[in-house]
């Protein structure tokens, strides 16, 4: 899969997350299941790759909604362990 295809998938999931008004810090597996099912149905991706794609969509929205942030300085806020 190309980067542009993956980016497009992430944007579609992100749109659904925003449309549902889901918290960007959502951890409830039952609520997240909707997005895993969306990935399975629309992109034919299951298991861990589906979870990674959904997580990337949440991360994308978090990064998109920040004003000015240096990911190297503030990466720990997003679960990114930069050293």
N, CA and C atoms as a LAMMPS dump frame, in Angstrom:
ITEM: TIMESTEP
0
ITEM: NUMBER OF ATOMS
249
ITEM: BOX BOUNDS ff ff ff
-5.0000000000000000e+02 5.0000000000000000e+02
-5.0000000000000000e+02 5.0000000000000000e+02
-5.0000000000000000e+02 5.0000000000000000e+02
ITEM: ATOMS id mol type element x y z
1 1 1 N 0.85 -1.174 0
2 1 2 C 0 0 0
3 1 3 C 0.899 1.242 0
4 2 1 N 0.525 2.214 -0.775
5 2 2 C 1.308 3.436 -0.845
6 2 3 C 1.004 4.334 0.355
7 3 1 N 1.909 5.272 0.588
8 3 2 C 1.711 6.222 1.683
9 3 3 C 0.443 7.04 1.483
10 4 1 N 0.16 7.42 0.236
11 4 2 C -1.031 8.243 -0.015
12 4 3 C -2.31 7.441 0.249
13 5 1 N -2.292 6.14 -0.043
14 5 2 C -3.455 5.299 0.262
15 5 3 C -3.667 5.2 1.766
16 6 1 N -2.578 4.988 2.499
17 6 2 C -2.67 4.885 3.964
18 6 3 C -3.144 6.219 4.552
19 7 1 N -2.606 7.323 4.054
20 7 2 C -3.032 8.644 4.52
21 7 3 C -4.525 8.852 4.277
22 8 1 N -4.995 8.413 3.135
23 8 2 C -6.411 8.544 2.81
24 8 3 C -7.271 7.727 3.777
25 9 1 N -6.823 6.522 4.101
26 9 2 C -7.553 5.691 5.053
27 9 3 C -7.6 6.355 6.425
28 10 1 N -6.469 6.886 6.858
29 10 2 C -6.397 7.558 8.159
30 10 3 C -7.349 8.754 8.185
31 11 1 N -7.399 9.512 7.107
32 11 2 C -8.286 10.67 7.055
33 11 3 C -9.753 10.257 7.113
34 12 1 N -10.104 9.14 6.474
35 12 2 C -11.494 8.664 6.515
36 12 3 C -11.886 8.246 7.932
37 13 1 N -10.983 7.557 8.611
38 13 2 C -11.253 7.16 9.998
39 13 3 C -11.341 8.403 10.873
40 14 1 N -10.435 9.34 10.674
41 14 2 C -10.426 10.576 11.462
42 14 3 C -11.731 11.347 11.265
43 15 1 N -12.225 11.396 10.043
44 15 2 C -13.494 12.076 9.781
45 15 3 C -14.62 11.422 10.578
46 16 1 N -14.622 10.091 10.618
47 16 2 C -15.65 9.368 11.365
48 16 3 C -15.539 9.661 12.865
49 17 1 N -14.326 9.703 13.375
50 17 2 C -14.098 10 14.797
51 17 3 C -14.636 11.386 15.139
52 18 1 N -14.321 12.357 14.306
53 18 2 C -14.786 13.73 14.53
54 18 3 C -16.303 13.8 14.399
55 19 1 N -16.837 13.132 13.393
56 19 2 C -18.279 13.138 13.165
57 19 3 C -19.03 12.535 14.354
58 20 1 N -18.434 11.523 14.989
59 20 2 C -19.042 10.885 16.161
60 20 3 C -18.803 11.68 17.444
61 21 1 N -17.964 12.702 17.354
62 21 2 C -17.588 13.5 18.532
63 21 3 C -16.954 12.626 19.629
64 22 1 N -16.147 11.674 19.19
65 22 2 C -15.449 10.777 20.106
66 22 3 C -14.244 11.498 20.692
67 23 1 N -14.038 11.318 21.988
68 23 2 C -12.878 11.914 22.648
69 23 3 C -11.599 11.365 22.014
70 24 1 N -10.625 12.237 21.833
71 24 2 C -9.359 11.803 21.256
72 24 3 C -8.543 10.967 22.233
73 25 1 N -9.003 10.891 23.474
74 25 2 C -8.353 10.065 24.488
75 25 3 C -9.178 8.811 24.811
76 26 1 N -10.117 8.483 23.942
77 26 2 C -11.008 7.339 24.185
78 26 3 C -10.211 6.045 24.356
79 27 1 N -10.549 5.288 25.405
80 27 2 C -9.877 4.017 25.688
81 27 3 C -10.858 2.847 25.8
82 28 1 N -12.153 3.137 25.752
83 28 2 C -13.16 2.1 25.91
84 28 3 C -13.151 1.175 24.691
85 29 1 N -12.791 -0.111 24.888
86 29 2 C -12.72 -1.039 23.762
87 29 3 C -14.037 -1.182 22.999
88 30 1 N -15.157 -1.039 23.711
89 30 2 C -16.456 -1.153 23.043
90 30 3 C -16.691 0.011 22.083
91 31 1 N -16.283 1.199 22.483
92 31 2 C -16.436 2.355 21.6
93 31 3 C -15.454 2.304 20.439
94 32 1 N -14.236 1.833 20.701
95 32 2 C -13.225 1.742 19.651
96 32 3 C -13.553 0.652 18.63
97 33 1 N -14.343 -0.336 19.058
98 33 2 C -14.696 -1.442 18.161
99 33 3 C -15.37 -0.943 16.893
100 34 1 N -16.135 0.135 17.011
101 34 2 C -16.8 0.706 15.829
102 34 3 C -15.782 1.066 14.75
103 35 1 N -14.649 1.605 15.166
104 35 2 C -13.631 2.027 14.199
105 35 3 C -12.862 0.831 13.644
106 36 1 N -12.643 -0.181 14.477
107 36 2 C -12.013 -1.412 13.981
108 36 3 C -12.918 -2.081 12.942
109 37 1 N -14.22 -2.095 13.224
110 37 2 C -15.176 -2.671 12.277
111 37 3 C -15.214 -1.876 10.979
112 38 1 N -15.13 -0.554 11.093
113 38 2 C -15.103 0.309 9.904
114 38 3 C -13.9 -0.045 9.03
115 39 1 N -12.738 -0.215 9.663
116 39 2 C -11.515 -0.556 8.924
117 39 3 C -11.668 -1.928 8.27
118 40 1 N -12.218 -2.87 9.001
119 40 2 C -12.403 -4.226 8.47
120 40 3 C -13.333 -4.216 7.261
121 41 1 N -14.438 -3.501 7.384
122 41 2 C -15.44 -3.467 6.323
123 41 3 C -14.968 -2.685 5.096
124 42 1 N -14.369 -1.517 5.324
125 42 2 C -14.032 -0.634 4.212
126 42 3 C -12.661 -0.872 3.599
127 43 1 N -11.721 -1.354 4.402
128 43 2 C -10.354 -1.502 3.905
129 43 3 C -9.865 -2.942 3.912
130 44 1 N -10.708 -3.859 4.403
131 44 2 C -10.355 -5.288 4.461
132 44 3 C -9.084 -5.526 5.265
133 45 1 N -8.937 -4.81 6.377
134 45 2 C -7.788 -4.947 7.27
135 45 3 C -8.322 -5.386 8.624
136 46 1 N -7.697 -6.415 9.204
137 46 2 C -8.158 -6.936 10.49
138 46 3 C -6.994 -7.064 11.459
139 47 1 N -7.334 -7.351 12.711
140 47 2 C -6.326 -7.63 13.727
141 47 3 C -5.503 -6.417 14.119
142 48 1 N -4.242 -6.679 14.422
143 48 2 C -3.337 -5.624 14.887
144 48 3 C -3.165 -4.497 13.856
145 49 1 N -3.051 -4.8 12.555
146 49 2 C -2.946 -3.697 11.581
147 49 3 C -4.154 -2.756 11.605
148 50 1 N -5.333 -3.277 11.89
149 50 2 C -6.536 -2.432 11.99
150 50 3 C -6.432 -1.522 13.209
151 51 1 N -5.975 -2.091 14.321
152 51 2 C -5.814 -1.287 15.534
153 51 3 C -4.778 -0.189 15.328
154 52 1 N -3.691 -0.524 14.648
155 52 2 C -2.655 0.476 14.383
156 52 3 C -3.197 1.612 13.523
157 53 1 N -4.007 1.273 12.542
158 53 2 C -4.575 2.292 11.661
159 53 3 C -5.514 3.219 12.441
160 54 1 N -6.328 2.66 13.308
161 54 2 C -7.237 3.464 14.128
162 54 3 C -6.421 4.349 15.073
163 55 1 N -5.4 3.78 15.69
164 55 2 C -4.546 4.566 16.591
165 55 3 C -3.868 5.713 15.844
166 56 1 N -3.451 5.459 14.617
167 56 2 C -2.832 6.525 13.819
168 56 3 C -3.833 7.634 13.527
169 57 1 N -5.09 7.278 13.331
170 57 2 C -6.118 8.29 13.075
171 57 3 C -6.311 9.176 14.306
172 58 1 N -6.32 8.563 15.487
173 58 2 C -6.432 9.353 16.713
174 58 3 C -5.204 10.246 16.888
175 59 1 N -4.029 9.705 16.634
176 59 2 C -2.799 10.49 16.738
177 59 3 C -2.802 11.64 15.736
178 60 1 N -3.236 11.359 14.524
179 60 2 C -3.331 12.391 13.487
180 60 3 C -4.214 13.549 13.965
181 61 1 N -5.359 13.216 14.552
182 61 2 C -6.265 14.264 15.031
183 61 3 C -5.658 15.04 16.19
184 62 1 N -4.967 14.352 17.084
185 62 2 C -4.322 15.049 18.205
186 62 3 C -3.264 16.018 17.69
187 63 1 N -2.461 15.568 16.757
188 63 2 C -1.412 16.433 16.215
189 63 3 C -2.008 17.583 15.412
190 64 1 N -3.073 17.298 14.699
191 64 2 C -3.731 18.321 13.884
192 64 3 C -4.349 19.413 14.756
193 65 1 N -4.787 19.043 15.955
194 65 2 C -5.477 19.983 16.831
195 65 3 C -4.552 20.736 17.777
196 66 1 N -3.255 20.561 17.652
197 66 2 C -2.327 21.314 18.498
198 66 3 C -1.894 22.572 17.763
199 67 1 N -1.616 23.606 18.52
200 67 2 C -1.202 24.867 17.91
201 67 3 C 0.227 24.758 17.399
202 68 1 N 1.157 24.892 18.285
203 68 2 C 2.551 24.771 17.886
204 68 3 C 3.231 23.853 18.883
205 69 1 N 3.622 22.714 18.373
206 69 2 C 4.22 21.73 19.246
207 69 3 C 5.425 21.12 18.539
208 70 1 N 6.422 20.851 19.303
209 70 2 C 7.595 20.166 18.8
210 70 3 C 7.464 18.697 19.198
211 71 1 N 7.239 17.776 18.239
212 71 2 C 7.035 16.38 18.596
213 71 3 C 8.22 15.763 19.325
214 72 1 N 9.407 16.299 19.132
215 72 2 C 10.565 15.775 19.847
216 72 3 C 10.544 16.175 21.316
217 73 1 N 9.99 17.353 21.606
218 73 2 C 9.898 17.825 22.979
219 73 3 C 8.653 17.285 23.691
220 74 1 N 7.566 17.142 22.948
221 74 2 C 6.292 16.786 23.549
222 74 3 C 5.79 15.413 23.122
223 75 1 N 6.651 14.587 22.567
224 75 2 C 6.251 13.274 22.069
225 75 3 C 5.635 12.383 23.112
226 76 1 N 6.041 12.54 24.374
227 76 2 C 5.497 11.698 25.436
228 76 3 C 3.991 11.926 25.636
229 77 1 N 3.472 13.054 25.219
230 77 2 C 2.036 13.315 25.327
231 77 3 C 1.244 12.42 24.393
232 78 1 N 1.908 11.908 23.365
233 78 2 C 1.238 11.101 22.346
234 78 3 C 1.712 9.656 22.345
235 79 1 N 2.446 9.283 23.374
236 79 2 C 2.919 7.911 23.456
237 79 3 C 4.121 7.636 22.575
238 80 1 N 4.752 8.671 22.091
239 80 2 C 5.934 8.504 21.249
240 80 3 C 7.156 8.713 22.119
241 81 1 N 7.969 7.723 22.232
242 81 2 C 9.137 7.822 23.108
243 81 3 C 10.366 8.231 22.34
244 82 1 N 10.534 9.5 22.113
245 82 2 C 11.706 10.011 21.421
246 82 3 C 12.834 10.214 22.411
247 83 1 N 14.017 9.86 22.008
248 83 2 C 15.156 10.106 22.897
249 83 3 C 16.304 10.742 22.135
